[in-house]
Amino acid sequence: MYQMIAHLQRGSRMPEHSHEQEQLVSILSGHMKLIVSGVAHDLTTGDSFYLASNVPHGVETVEDTRVLDTFSPPREDYLAQDKSFAKLITSNAA
């Protein structure tokens, strides 16, 4: 399992995509449209939405939004970014 908090700016968009991981989208604050297989779902503070593996989805952000995304299994691309960031912080602290 991998969790991340995303801060989405009003008006931002994420194009339709899919991935092998299951995903749980939880809105911590704000308002966004989650477009799932071409159907828009309005999500606001406190809402959650489950995405099965390989389901096409994208986002249109209506207002500044904080999202807790949970992926299972973990997304290897995000884990690699985390490791790169940790190395940068460690090398700068030395």
RARAZI-V390661 format. One record per helix or strand of 3 or more residues. SS is the DSSP state (2 for helix, 1 for strand). FROM is the first residue (numbers start at 1). TO is the last residue. If there is no record, write none. Layout:
ss: [SS SS]
from: [FROM FROM]
to: [TO TO]
This chain:
ss: [1 1 1 1 1 1 2]
from: [2 13 22 39 48 57 76]
to: [8 17 36 44 51 72 93]
